Amino acid sequence: MSPALRQILQGVDKNGTLLGTVVHEKGSISLELVRAGLARVVDWSSSLCDNAKELREAERGAKARRARIWKDYTPPQVRQAAP
Protein backbone atom coordinates (compact mmCIF):
# COMPACT_ATOMS: atom_id res chain seq x y z
CA MET A 1 0.00 0.00 0.00
CA SER A 2 1.17 3.53 -0.71
CA PRO A 3 2.85 5.41 2.14
CA ALA A 4 0.20 8.13 1.64
CA LEU A 5 -2.49 5.62 2.70
CA ARG A 6 -3.19 4.30 6.17
CA GLN A 7 -5.43 1.38 7.11
CA ILE A 8 -7.47 1.47 10.32
CA LEU A 9 -9.08 -1.76 11.53
CA GLN A 10 -12.37 -0.86 13.21
CA GLY A 11 -13.95 -4.20 13.96
CA VAL A 12 -15.04 -7.64 12.88
CA ASP A 13 -18.62 -8.57 12.01
CA LYS A 14 -20.44 -11.76 13.06
CA ASN A 15 -19.13 -13.58 9.98
CA GLY A 16 -15.51 -12.70 10.71
CA THR A 17 -15.29 -10.02 8.03
CA LEU A 18 -12.80 -7.29 8.88
CA LEU A 19 -14.23 -3.78 8.79
CA GLY A 20 -11.98 -0.81 8.44
CA THR A 21 -11.16 2.50 6.87
CA VAL A 22 -8.53 3.57 4.40
CA VAL A 23 -7.31 7.10 5.06
CA HIS A 24 -5.28 9.16 2.61
CA GLU A 25 -2.95 11.85 3.88
CA LYS A 26 -5.56 14.37 2.68
CA GLY A 27 -8.48 12.71 4.50
CA SER A 28 -10.92 9.80 4.70
CA ILE A 29 -11.55 8.03 1.41
CA SER A 30 -14.91 6.68 2.63
CA LEU A 31 -16.06 10.18 3.55
CA GLU A 32 -15.17 11.48 0.10
CA LEU A 33 -17.00 8.59 -1.59
CA VAL A 34 -20.13 9.31 0.46
CA ARG A 35 -19.90 13.07 -0.25
CA ALA A 36 -19.62 12.37 -3.98
CA GLY A 37 -22.71 10.14 -3.92
CA LEU A 38 -20.68 7.05 -4.77
CA ALA A 39 -21.34 5.23 -1.48
CA ARG A 40 -24.03 4.97 1.15
CA VAL A 41 -23.80 4.72 4.93
CA VAL A 42 -24.96 1.47 6.52
CA ASP A 43 -26.07 1.57 10.17
CA TRP A 44 -24.47 -1.68 11.36
CA SER A 45 -21.02 -0.85 10.01
CA SER A 46 -21.07 2.89 10.61
CA SER A 47 -21.60 2.21 14.31
CA LEU A 48 -18.00 0.94 14.33
CA CYS A 49 -16.63 4.13 12.75
CA ASP A 50 -15.30 7.03 14.75
CA ASN A 51 -16.71 9.45 12.16
CA ALA A 52 -20.25 8.05 11.80
CA LYS A 53 -21.88 11.45 12.38
CA GLU A 54 -19.73 13.06 9.69
CA LEU A 55 -20.55 10.21 7.28
CA ARG A 56 -24.30 10.66 7.90
CA GLU A 57 -24.03 14.41 7.28
CA ALA A 58 -22.15 13.76 4.04
CA GLU A 59 -24.86 11.31 2.96
CA ARG A 60 -27.60 13.87 3.70
CA GLY A 61 -25.73 16.39 1.56
CA ALA A 62 -25.35 13.92 -1.31
CA LYS A 63 -29.06 13.10 -1.13
CA ALA A 64 -29.98 16.79 -1.14
CA ARG A 65 -27.81 17.37 -4.23
CA ARG A 66 -29.12 14.17 -5.85
CA ALA A 67 -25.50 13.12 -6.43
CA ARG A 68 -24.79 9.89 -8.35
CA ILE A 69 -26.54 6.99 -6.58
CA TRP A 70 -29.02 9.47 -5.11
CA LYS A 71 -30.08 10.94 -8.49
CA ASP A 72 -33.57 9.40 -8.22
CA TYR A 73 -33.85 9.67 -4.45
CA THR A 74 -37.22 10.71 -3.07
CA PRO A 75 -37.34 11.55 0.64
CA PRO A 76 -39.86 9.50 2.61
CA GLN A 77 -43.18 11.23 3.15
CA VAL A 78 -44.06 11.91 6.78
CA ARG A 79 -47.63 10.97 7.48
CA GLN A 80 -49.66 13.14 9.80
CA ALA A 81 -51.58 11.36 12.53
CA ALA A 82 -55.33 11.53 12.16
CA PRO A 83 -57.01 13.86 14.68
C-alpha positions, 0 to 999 in steps of 0.5 A: 500500500502507498505510504500516503495511505493508512489502514485502520481496523475498526472491527469484525462482524459476526461472519468474521469479516474485517471492517476498516477505513482507508485514510489518505494523507488528505483525508478519509476516502470513505467520507469522500466517496459518500460526499460524492454520492458514490457510497451509502452509509450502513447503520451496522457498520457505521456504528464501528466508525469514529466518524459516523456522524460526519458520514451521515451528514455527508450522505444527507448532503449527497441526497440533497444534491441528488448526487450519483446513486441518489439521483432518483432519491425521493425523501420518505413522506411523513404521514400526519396522525389523524385527529 
